[in-house]
Amino acid sequence: MAISLSMVLLFAVILVVMIRSGSIKPGPALVAVLFGFFLASTGMAPSINRFMNSIADTINQISF
């Protein structure tokens, strides 16, 4: 849950920065948000969640 919330906040910040910088317009940003929202309700959601968790675990195991 903590990783999911962190990822949502990270992507929200990136989306706001992209809209403010003019890299992406509000219309396409809304489409991207809606796509993510509806994708989360499909059968692919558990696979995507496992993939993101494995990436987070891999990053966490890297020692500097």
Distance bins in CASP14 RR format, pairs under 12 A and 6 or more apart:
PFRMAT RR
TARGET T0000
AUTHOR 0000-0000-0000
RMODE 2
METHOD distances of the structure
MODEL  1
1 7 0 0 0 0 0 1 0 0 0 0 0
1 8 0 0 0 0 0 1 0 0 0 0 0
1 49 0 0 0 0 0 1 0 0 0 0 0
1 53 0 0 0 0 0 1 0 0 0 0 0
2 8 0 0 0 0 0 1 0 0 0 0 0
2 9 0 0 0 0 0 1 0 0 0 0 0
2 53 0 0 0 0 0 1 0 0 0 0 0
2 56 0 0 0 0 1 0 0 0 0 0 0
2 60 0 0 0 0 0 1 0 0 0 0 0
3 9 0 0 0 0 0 1 0 0 0 0 0
3 10 0 0 0 0 0 1 0 0 0 0 0
3 49 0 0 0 0 1 0 0 0 0 0 0
3 50 0 0 0 0 0 1 0 0 0 0 0
3 51 0 0 0 0 0 1 0 0 0 0 0
3 52 1 0 0 1 0 0 0 0 0 0 0
3 53 1 0 0 1 0 0 0 0 0 0 0
3 54 0 0 0 0 0 1 0 0 0 0 0
3 55 0 0 0 0 1 0 0 0 0 0 0
3 56 1 0 1 0 0 0 0 0 0 0 0
3 57 0 0 0 0 1 0 0 0 0 0 0
3 59 0 0 0 0 0 1 0 0 0 0 0
3 60 0 0 0 0 1 0 0 0 0 0 0
4 10 0 0 0 0 0 1 0 0 0 0 0
4 11 0 0 0 0 0 1 0 0 0 0 0
4 40 0 0 0 0 0 1 0 0 0 0 0
4 45 0 0 0 0 0 1 0 0 0 0 0
4 48 0 0 0 0 0 1 0 0 0 0 0
4 49 1 0 0 1 0 0 0 0 0 0 0
4 50 0 0 0 0 0 1 0 0 0 0 0
4 52 0 0 0 0 1 0 0 0 0 0 0
4 53 0 0 0 0 1 0 0 0 0 0 0
4 56 0 0 0 0 1 0 0 0 0 0 0
5 11 0 0 0 0 0 1 0 0 0 0 0
5 12 0 0 0 0 0 1 0 0 0 0 0
6 12 0 0 0 0 0 1 0 0 0 0 0
6 13 0 0 0 0 0 1 0 0 0 0 0
6 52 0 0 0 0 0 1 0 0 0 0 0
6 53 0 0 0 0 0 1 0 0 0 0 0
6 56 0 0 0 0 1 0 0 0 0 0 0
6 59 0 0 0 0 0 1 0 0 0 0 0
6 60 0 0 0 0 0 1 0 0 0 0 0
7 13 0 0 0 0 0 1 0 0 0 0 0
7 14 0 0 0 0 0 1 0 0 0 0 0
7 36 0 0 0 0 0 1 0 0 0 0 0
7 40 0 0 0 0 0 1 0 0 0 0 0
7 48 0 0 0 0 0 1 0 0 0 0 0
7 49 0 0 0 0 1 0 0 0 0 0 0
7 51 0 0 0 0 0 1 0 0 0 0 0
7 52 1 0 0 1 0 0 0 0 0 0 0
7 53 0 0 0 0 1 0 0 0 0 0 0
7 55 0 0 0 0 1 0 0 0 0 0 0
7 56 0 0 0 0 1 0 0 0 0 0 0
7 59 0 0 0 0 0 1 0 0 0 0 0
8 14 0 0 0 0 0 1 0 0 0 0 0
8 15 0 0 0 0 0 1 0 0 0 0 0
8 33 0 0 0 0 0 1 0 0 0 0 0
8 36 0 0 0 0 0 1 0 0 0 0 0
8 37 0 0 0 0 0 1 0 0 0 0 0
8 40 0 0 0 0 0 1 0 0 0 0 0
8 52 0 0 0 0 0 1 0 0 0 0 0
9 15 0 0 0 0 0 1 0 0 0 0 0
9 16 0 0 0 0 0 1 0 0 0 0 0
10 16 0 0 0 0 0 1 0 0 0 0 0
10 17 0 0 0 0 0 1 0 0 0 0 0
10 52 0 0 0 0 0 1 0 0 0 0 0
10 56 0 0 0 0 0 1 0 0 0 0 0
11 17 0 0 0 0 0 1 0 0 0 0 0
11 18 0 0 0 0 0 1 0 0 0 0 0
11 29 0 0 0 0 0 1 0 0 0 0 0
11 32 0 0 0 0 1 0 0 0 0 0 0
11 33 0 0 0 0 1 0 0 0 0 0 0
11 36 0 0 0 0 1 0 0 0 0 0 0
11 37 0 0 0 0 0 1 0 0 0 0 0
11 52 0 0 0 0 0 1 0 0 0 0 0
12 18 0 0 0 0 0 1 0 0 0 0 0
12 19 0 0 0 0 0 1 0 0 0 0 0
12 29 0 0 0 0 0 1 0 0 0 0 0
12 32 0 0 0 0 0 1 0 0 0 0 0
12 33 0 0 0 0 1 0 0 0 0 0 0
13 19 0 0 0 0 0 1 0 0 0 0 0
13 20 0 0 0 0 0 1 0 0 0 0 0
14 20 0 0 0 0 0 1 0 0 0 0 0
14 21 0 0 0 0 0 1 0 0 0 0 0
14 23 0 0 0 0 1 0 0 0 0 0 0
14 24 0 0 0 0 1 0 0 0 0 0 0
14 29 0 0 0 0 0 1 0 0 0 0 0
14 32 0 0 0 0 0 1 0 0 0 0 0
14 33 0 0 0 0 0 1 0 0 0 0 0
15 21 0 0 0 0 0 1 0 0 0 0 0
15 22 0 0 0 0 0 1 0 0 0 0 0
15 23 0 0 0 0 0 1 0 0 0 0 0
15 24 1 0 0 1 0 0 0 0 0 0 0
15 25 0 0 0 0 0 1 0 0 0 0 0
15 26 0 0 0 0 0 1 0 0 0 0 0
15 27 0 0 0 0 0 1 0 0 0 0 0
15 28 0 0 0 0 0 1 0 0 0 0 0
15 29 1 0 1 0 0 0 0 0 0 0 0
15 30 0 0 0 0 1 0 0 0 0 0 0
15 31 0 0 0 0 0 1 0 0 0 0 0
15 32 1 0 0 1 0 0 0 0 0 0 0
15 33 1 0 0 1 0 0 0 0 0 0 0
15 36 0 0 0 0 0 1 0 0 0 0 0
16 22 0 0 0 0 0 1 0 0 0 0 0
16 23 0 0 0 0 0 1 0 0 0 0 0
16 24 0 0 0 0 0 1 0 0 0 0 0
16 26 0 0 0 0 0 1 0 0 0 0 0
16 29 0 0 0 0 1 0 0 0 0 0 0
16 33 0 0 0 0 0 1 0 0 0 0 0
17 23 0 0 0 0 1 0 0 0 0 0 0
17 24 0 0 0 0 1 0 0 0 0 0 0
17 29 0 0 0 0 0 1 0 0 0 0 0
18 24 1 0 1 0 0 0 0 0 0 0 0
18 25 0 0 0 0 1 0 0 0 0 0 0
18 26 0 0 0 0 0 1 0 0 0 0 0
18 27 0 0 0 0 0 1 0 0 0 0 0
18 28 0 0 0 0 1 0 0 0 0 0 0
18 29 1 0 0 1 0 0 0 0 0 0 0
18 32 0 0 0 0 1 0 0 0 0 0 0
18 33 0 0 0 0 0 1 0 0 0 0 0
19 25 1 0 0 1 0 0 0 0 0 0 0
19 26 1 0 0 1 0 0 0 0 0 0 0
19 27 0 0 0 0 1 0 0 0 0 0 0
19 28 0 0 0 0 1 0 0 0 0 0 0
19 29 1 0 1 0 0 0 0 0 0 0 0
19 30 0 0 0 0 1 0 0 0 0 0 0
19 32 0 0 0 0 0 1 0 0 0 0 0
19 33 0 0 0 0 0 1 0 0 0 0 0
20 26 0 0 0 0 0 1 0 0 0 0 0
20 29 0 0 0 0 0 1 0 0 0 0 0
21 29 0 0 0 0 0 1 0 0 0 0 0
22 28 0 0 0 0 0 1 0 0 0 0 0
22 29 0 0 0 0 0 1 0 0 0 0 0
23 29 0 0 0 0 1 0 0 0 0 0 0
24 30 0 0 0 0 0 1 0 0 0 0 0
24 31 0 0 0 0 1 0 0 0 0 0 0
24 32 1 0 0 1 0 0 0 0 0 0 0
24 33 0 0 0 0 0 1 0 0 0 0 0
25 31 0 0 0 0 0 1 0 0 0 0 0
25 32 0 0 0 0 0 1 0 0 0 0 0
26 32 0 0 0 0 0 1 0 0 0 0 0
26 33 0 0 0 0 0 1 0 0 0 0 0
27 33 0 0 0 0 1 0 0 0 0 0 0
27 34 0 0 0 0 0 1 0 0 0 0 0
27 35 0 0 0 0 0 1 0 0 0 0 0
28 34 0 0 0 0 0 1 0 0 0 0 0
28 35 0 0 0 0 0 1 0 0 0 0 0
29 35 0 0 0 0 0 1 0 0 0 0 0
29 36 0 0 0 0 0 1 0 0 0 0 0
30 36 0 0 0 0 0 1 0 0 0 0 0
30 37 0 0 0 0 0 1 0 0 0 0 0
31 37 0 0 0 0 0 1 0 0 0 0 0
31 38 0 0 0 0 0 1 0 0 0 0 0
32 38 0 0 0 0 0 1 0 0 0 0 0
32 39 0 0 0 0 0 1 0 0 0 0 0
33 39 0 0 0 0 0 1 0 0 0 0 0
33 40 0 0 0 0 0 1 0 0 0 0 0
34 40 0 0 0 0 0 1 0 0 0 0 0
34 41 0 0 0 0 0 1 0 0 0 0 0
35 41 0 0 0 0 0 1 0 0 0 0 0
35 42 0 0 0 0 0 1 0 0 0 0 0
35 44 0 0 0 0 0 1 0 0 0 0 0
36 42 0 0 0 0 1 0 0 0 0 0 0
36 44 0 0 0 0 0 1 0 0 0 0 0
36 45 0 0 0 0 1 0 0 0 0 0 0
36 48 0 0 0 0 1 0 0 0 0 0 0
37 45 0 0 0 0 0 1 0 0 0 0 0
38 44 0 0 0 0 0 1 0 0 0 0 0
38 45 0 0 0 0 0 1 0 0 0 0 0
39 45 1 0 0 1 0 0 0 0 0 0 0
39 46 0 0 0 0 0 1 0 0 0 0 0
39 47 0 0 0 0 0 1 0 0 0 0 0
39 48 1 0 0 1 0 0 0 0 0 0 0
39 49 0 0 0 0 0 1 0 0 0 0 0
40 46 0 0 0 0 0 1 0 0 0 0 0
40 47 0 0 0 0 0 1 0 0 0 0 0
40 48 1 0 0 1 0 0 0 0 0 0 0
40 49 0 0 0 0 1 0 0 0 0 0 0
40 52 0 0 0 0 0 1 0 0 0 0 0
41 48 0 0 0 0 0 1 0 0 0 0 0
42 48 0 0 0 0 1 0 0 0 0 0 0
42 49 0 0 0 0 0 1 0 0 0 0 0
43 49 0 0 0 0 0 1 0 0 0 0 0
44 50 0 0 0 0 0 1 0 0 0 0 0
44 51 0 0 0 0 1 0 0 0 0 0 0
44 52 0 0 0 0 0 1 0 0 0 0 0
45 51 0 0 0 0 0 1 0 0 0 0 0
45 52 0 0 0 0 0 1 0 0 0 0 0
46 52 0 0 0 0 0 1 0 0 0 0 0
46 53 0 0 0 0 0 1 0 0 0 0 0
47 53 0 0 0 0 0 1 0 0 0 0 0
47 54 0 0 0 0 0 1 0 0 0 0 0
48 54 0 0 0 0 0 1 0 0 0 0 0
48 55 0 0 0 0 0 1 0 0 0 0 0
49 55 0 0 0 0 0 1 0 0 0 0 0
49 56 0 0 0 0 0 1 0 0 0 0 0
50 56 0 0 0 0 0 1 0 0 0 0 0
50 57 0 0 0 0 0 1 0 0 0 0 0
51 57 0 0 0 0 0 1 0 0 0 0 0
51 58 0 0 0 0 0 1 0 0 0 0 0
52 58 0 0 0 0 0 1 0 0 0 0 0
52 59 0 0 0 0 0 1 0 0 0 0 0
53 59 0 0 0 0 0 1 0 0 0 0 0
53 60 0 0 0 0 0 1 0 0 0 0 0
54 60 0 0 0 0 0 1 0 0 0 0 0
54 61 0 0 0 0 0 1 0 0 0 0 0
55 61 0 0 0 0 0 1 0 0 0 0 0
55 62 0 0 0 0 0 1 0 0 0 0 0
56 62 0 0 0 0 0 1 0 0 0 0 0
END
